[in-house]
């Protein structure tokens, strides 16, 4: 079982555990501290993150910056992939296609989803990410291609 899966399973049901989980992930990949996010759900096949609208993430017109949403999408996709891959598979982002559909304001919901990942087979796996606002309107979509491949055998 991956360290991410163990960490989520041990923390997510505890008071403040989702916040602690998100902080630990951000310590491993510090760039994610540039956004104000918290994991709400994580399971094989996807994740849900809350993304707060903070002034530090605003663009020049006072809405959530496009790159902050890209960062949230990569966080959702990467941790979803890490949680979902079989133990003999590794992954790395290969590409990202995004659409900014309307200005993003207020509390945002980031949802990532991916299909099952096969053991022993190298493949591009699409991770779909949708960001919606408080009214339920989609403000952003992304497709992040994860290259998944068998882990190299460990040598002595």
FIDOBA-823989 format. One record per residue: x, y, z of N, C-alpha, C in turn; residue in one letter. Coordinates in steps of 0.05 Angstrom, whole numbers, padded with zeros to 5 digits, always signed. Example, Ala and Ser with C-alpha at 12.3 -4.5 7.8 and 13.67 -1.06 7.14 Angstrom:
<recs>
+00264-00114+00156+00246-00090+00156+00264-00066+00156a/+00257-00045+00142+00273-00021+00143+00258+00001+00157s/
</recs>
This chain:
<recs>
+00017-00024+00000+00000+00000+00000+00018+00025+00000x/+00010+00044-00016+00027+00068-00018+00025+00085+00007x/+00046+00101+00011+00046+00119+00035+00023+00138+00035x/+00015+00148+00011-00008+00166+00009-00033+00152+00018x/-00037+00128+00009-00061+00113+00016-00062+00108+00046x/-00040+00100+00058-00038+00095+00087-00044+00121+00102x/-00032+00143+00093-00036+00169+00106-00065+00177+00105x/-00077+00176+00082-00105+00183+00079-00123+00166+00097x/-00119+00140+00096-00135+00122+00112-00132+00126+00142x/-00109+00135+00151-00104+00140+00179-00114+00167+00189x/-00115+00187+00171-00122+00214+00179-00150+00224+00171x/-00161+00215+00149-00185+00227+00137-00209+00227+00156x/-00212+00208+00173-00236+00207+00190-00232+00221+00217x/-00208+00230+00222-00202+00244+00248-00208+00274+00246x/-00215+00286+00268-00219+00316+00267-00194+00330+00258x/-00197+00346+00237-00174+00361+00226-00156+00343+00209x/-00163+00318+00206-00145+00299+00191-00142+00306+00162x/-00163+00315+00149-00162+00322+00120-00143+00346+00116x/-00145+00365+00134-00127+00388+00133-00098+00379+00137x/-00093+00362+00157-00066+00352+00162-00056+00336+00138x/-00072+00319+00127-00065+00304+00103-00055+00323+00081x/-00071+00344+00076-00064+00363+00055-00038+00377+00061x/-00033+00384+00086-00008+00397+00094+00016+00379+00090x/+00012+00353+00096+00034+00334+00092+00041+00331+00063x/+00020+00329+00046+00025+00328+00017+00040+00352+00007x/+00032+00376+00018+00045+00401+00010+00074+00403+00020x/+00080+00389+00041+00108+00389+00051+00125+00372+00031x/+00113+00351+00020+00128+00334+00001+00131+00349-00026x/+00111+00364-00034+00111+00379-00059+00104+00408-00052x/+00124+00424-00043+00118+00451-00031+00104+00470-00050x/+00105+00466-00076+00091+00485-00094+00061+00486-00088x/+00050+00464-00078+00021+00464-00073+00013+00482-00049x/+00032+00492-00034+00025+00511-00013+00018+00538-00024x/+00022+00542-00050+00015+00568-00063-00016+00571-00066x/-00030+00549-00063-00059+00550-00064-00070+00542-00036x/-00094+00550-00031-00107+00544-00005-00128+00522-00011x/-00120+00497-00006-00136+00475-00013-00138+00455+00010x/-00159+00438+00009-00161+00415+00028-00174+00392+00014x/-00162+00368+00017-00175+00344+00007-00200+00338+00023x/-00222+00331+00009-00247+00324+00021-00253+00294+00017x/-00245+00284-00006-00250+00256-00012-00226+00246-00029x/-00218+00221-00024-00196+00209-00039-00202+00179-00040x/-00204+00168-00064-00210+00140-00068-00198+00131-00094x/-00197+00105-00098-00187+00094-00123-00206+00106-00145x/-00195+00120-00164-00210+00131-00186-00216+00161-00183x/-00208+00174-00161-00213+00202-00160-00210+00215-00133x/-00213+00242-00134-00210+00258-00110-00228+00283-00112x/-00234+00294-00088-00248+00320-00087-00233+00338-00068x/-00228+00362-00077-00213+00382-00061-00230+00407-00059x/-00229+00420-00036-00240+00447-00033-00218+00467-00038x/-00224+00487-00055-00204+00508-00061-00216+00535-00052x/-00203+00548-00034-00213+00574-00024-00204+00596-00042x/-00221+00616-00043-00216+00641-00058-00201+00660-00039x/-00175+00660-00041-00159+00678-00024-00146+00700-00042x/-00143+00723-00031-00131+00745-00046-00104+00738-00057x/-00088+00722-00043-00062+00714-00053-00063+00697-00078x/-00087+00688-00086-00090+00672-00110-00104+00687-00132x/-00109+00713-00128-00124+00729-00147-00107+00739-00171x/-00121+00744-00192-00109+00757-00215-00115+00787-00214x/-00109+00801-00235-00113+00830-00235-00142+00839-00235x/-00161+00821-00240-00190+00828-00240-00204+00818-00215x/-00188+00807-00196-00200+00799-00170-00213+00772-00169x/-00207+00755-00189-00218+00727-00189-00195+00708-00185x/-00201+00683-00180-00180+00662-00176-00164+00659-00202x/-00138+00662-00199-00120+00662-00222-00121+00634-00236x/-00119+00635-00262-00120+00611-00279-00099+00591-00270x/-00075+00600-00263-00054+00582-00256-00058+00570-00229x/-00072+00584-00211-00080+00572-00185-00099+00548-00190x/-00117+00551-00210-00135+00529-00216-00120+00506-00229x/-00100+00513-00246-00083+00491-00258-00068+00476-00236x/-00058+00491-00216-00044+00479-00193-00063+00460-00178x/-00088+00469-00173-00107+00452-00159-00114+00427-00176x/-00116+00431-00202-00122+00408-00220-00099+00388-00219x/-00074+00397-00219-00051+00379-00218-00050+00365-00191x/-00057+00379-00169-00057+00367-00143-00078+00344-00142x/-00102+00350-00151-00123+00329-00152-00116+00306-00169x/-00105+00311-00193-00098+00290-00212-00074+00273-00201x/-00054+00286-00191-00030+00272-00181-00036+00254-00157x/-00050+00265-00138-00056+00249-00114-00077+00227-00121x/-00095+00232-00139-00114+00212-00148-00098+00189-00162x/-00079+00196-00178-00062+00176-00192-00046+00160-00171x/-00034+00174-00153-00018+00160-00132-00035+00141-00116x/-00058+00149-00109-00076+00133-00093-00087+00109-00109x/-00090+00112-00135-00103+00092-00152-00085+00072-00165x/-00059+00079-00169-00042+00060-00184-00037+00034-00168x/-00036+00012-00182-00027-00013-00169+00001-00009-00158x/+00009-00025-00139+00035-00022-00125+00059-00026-00144x/+00055-00038-00167+00078-00043-00185+00079-00023-00208x/+00063-00001-00205+00062+00020-00226+00071+00047-00215x/+00085+00061-00232+00093+00089-00226+00079+00107-00246x/+00078+00133-00240+00064+00152-00258+00079+00178-00259x/+00075+00193-00280+00086+00220-00282+00068+00236-00301x/+00063+00262-00295+00046+00278-00314+00061+00281-00340x/+00046+00278-00362+00057+00280-00389+00047+00304-00404x/+00023+00313-00397+00011+00336-00411-00014+00345-00397x/-00022+00370-00404-00045+00382-00391-00059+00400-00411x/-00085+00396-00414-00101+00413-00431-00123+00425-00413x/-00126+00452-00414-00145+00465-00396-00163+00484-00411x/-00187+00488-00399-00206+00508-00409-00215+00525-00386x/-00213+00551-00389-00223+00570-00370-00251+00579-00380x/-00272+00572-00366-00299+00576-00376-00313+00601-00366x/-00306+00609-00342-00318+00634-00331-00301+00643-00307x/-00303+00668-00300-00287+00677-00276-00294+00661-00251x/-00274+00654-00236-00277+00637-00213-00276+00654-00188x/-00298+00653-00172-00300+00668-00147-00312+00651-00126x/-00304+00656-00101-00316+00642-00078-00304+00614-00075x/-00317+00599-00057-00308+00572-00052-00311+00555-00077x/-00291+00540-00084-00291+00523-00108-00288+00494-00101x/-00300+00477-00117-00298+00448-00114-00282+00437-00137x/-00261+00422-00131-00244+00410-00152-00248+00380-00151x/-00256+00369-00173-00261+00340-00174-00245+00327-00196x/-00228+00308-00189-00212+00293-00208-00222+00265-00210x/-00221+00254-00234-00229+00226-00238-00212+00213-00260x/-00207+00187-00256-00191+00172-00275-00200+00144-00277x/-00196+00131-00300-00204+00104-00304-00185+00085-00289x/-00193+00059-00287-00175+00039-00275-00147+00038-00289x/-00127+00034-00273-00099+00033-00283-00090+00004-00282x/-00080-00006-00305-00072-00034-00308-00044-00039-00297x/-00040-00061-00283-00013-00070-00275+00002-00080-00300x/+00028-00075-00300+00046-00087-00320+00044-00076-00348x/+00028-00055-00352+00024-00044-00379+00030-00014-00378x/+00047-00005-00397+00052+00023-00399+00029+00036-00415x/+00019+00058-00405-00004+00071-00419-00006+00100-00410x/-00018+00116-00428-00026+00143-00421-00054+00141-00408x/-00057+00152-00385-00082+00151-00371-00093+00180-00368x/-00116+00185-00379-00128+00212-00377-00141+00216-00349x/-00134+00238-00336-00147+00246-00311-00163+00271-00318x/-00189+00269-00314-00207+00292-00319-00211+00308-00293x/-00209+00334-00294-00212+00351-00271-00233+00373-00278x/-00252+00376-00260-00272+00397-00264-00272+00415-00239x/-00273+00441-00242-00275+00459-00220-00302+00474-00223x/-00317+00473-00201-00343+00486-00201-00344+00507-00178x/-00361+00527-00182-00364+00548-00162-00387+00540-00143x/-00392+00558-00124-00413+00553-00103-00441+00549-00116x/-00446+00561-00139-00471+00558-00152-00473+00532-00168x/-00451+00517-00170-00450+00492-00185-00442+00496-00214x/-00435+00521-00222-00427+00526-00249-00398+00517-00253x/-00393+00505-00276-00365+00496-00283-00350+00521-00292x/-00327+00526-00278-00310+00549-00284-00285+00541-00299x/-00278+00515-00297-00252+00506-00307-00254+00476-00312x/-00241+00467-00333-00238+00438-00338-00209+00433-00347x/-00200+00409-00341-00173+00401-00349-00173+00372-00355x/-00156+00364-00373-00149+00336-00377-00119+00334-00374x/-00110+00318-00354-00082+00315-00349-00075+00286-00357x/-00056+00283-00375-00047+00257-00383-00025+00248-00365x/-00030+00225-00352-00010+00212-00335+00002+00188-00350x/+00028+00188-00352+00041+00165-00363+00046+00145-00341x/+00033+00122-00342+00035+00101-00322+00050+00078-00334x/+00069+00068-00319+00086+00046-00329+00095+00028-00306x/+00103+00004-00313+00113-00014-00291+00138-00002-00278x/+00139-00005-00251+00163+00004-00237+00187-00013-00245x/+00210-00001-00246+00234-00016-00252+00241-00034-00229x/+00250-00058-00234+00257-00076-00212+00280-00064-00195x/+00278-00068-00169+00298-00058-00151+00323-00076-00153x/+00346-00063-00154+00371-00079-00155+00385-00077-00128x/+00400-00098-00123+00413-00099-00096+00437-00080-00095x/
</recs>
